[in-house]
Amino acid sequence: MVVSPVQPTPSAPSPSPVSGANSASLIDFSSLTHPLACIDIGGTKVAVSMADRHGIRGRVSEPTCKQGSNDALARQIIRLVGQSCASVGLAVEDISAVGVSSCGPFVLRDGCVELAAPNICGGLAGPARCLPNTWITAVLEAPLRAVFPHVRVENDGIGALEAERRWGALQINGQPIANCAYLTWSTGIGVGLCVDGHILRGKNGNAGHAGHLFVSDNNDALCGCGNVGDVEGLVAGNAIARRFSAAGYADAAALLEAAKSGEKKALAHVDELCRVMGRTLYNLVVTLDLQRISIGGSVYWHHREFLLPRLQAHISGKFAALTDGFELVSAGLGDKVGDYAALALVT
């Protein structure tokens, strides 16, 4: 069965990319004749929803499974799909396609994706990261294909990029921007890239892993991939907790709230985080000649009004030939971008 593409309704206005307002209401679900499963895999949680003519519904979420055999995550997803279907009165057998938007990187084995995800696989960085497994990869796509008829797995940056170009902040007057990127600042750092209208994937679907760019020699910045001093090891949500808990900031939210209240020590830490992330964004802009980047993810989204101008300051006024005409904006799909990222993969 071919599923008709979900498009914004013709009469609806284009979402405002500057405000980052949720534009999910612009999607017409009436063309979906069979349910689709939308799976969002992150380093902290897994969320599963169903999309049908009634919209996206039946969302269930659990902490990402990181214990047992390395197919435990796939088995968790299969169980959550059943729970999601049951919650809205759908039959698993009626699902026509499954979109999986997942943190990466990916390893291909016999043509199927396995996750070599730093925040899931404890065998990558070893005991120092304190993950409760020794997995080098987490088996994912093969078990799903054994249960469901059509499965598409993509890096979550790519899924969010596709969603933002169709329904969110990476479009102008309803047309997707040809040179753009999506970045998530969450448990990890993920990026999706589009140049000359082509979404970049790379040999194993790992294009855009800018979170693993080396930028520092900080010895307190051990990333789950085993690198010390990459972007993710310095500024990701779980990195903030590891690096600053001894200073009294239990997690990213605590640090950012303290900075917003004007606490000087916290503000200095946040300014340093924004320097690393802002320079990462600048490097993407000047390397790929981008017109717009939208940002989402839990660390960013809940503090976006505070963080956006600080990030922009590391781009604006730097080498005008490469940065003039560039915009940095909040995700148009807001905190629902993960759900719509999975939907975009199968519509």
Buried (B, 14 or more C-beta within 10 A) or exposed (E): EEBEEBBBEEEBEBBEBEEBBBBBEBBBBEEBEBBBBBBBBBBBBBBBBBBBEBBBBBBBBBEBBBEEEBBBBBBBBBBBBBEBBEBBEBEBEEBBBBBBBBBBBBBEEEEBBBBBBBBBBBBBBEEEBEBEBEBEBBBBBBBBBEBBEBBBBBBBBBBBBBBBBBBBBBBEEBEBBBBBBBBBBBBBBBBBBBBEEEBBBEEBBBBBBBBBBEBBEBEBBBBBBBBBBBBBBBBBBBBBBBBBEEEEBEBBBBBBBBBBEEBEBBBEBBEBBBBBBBBBBBBBBBEBBBBBBBBBBBBBBBBBEBBBEBBBBBBBEBEEEBBEEBBBBBBBBBBBBBBBBBBBBBB
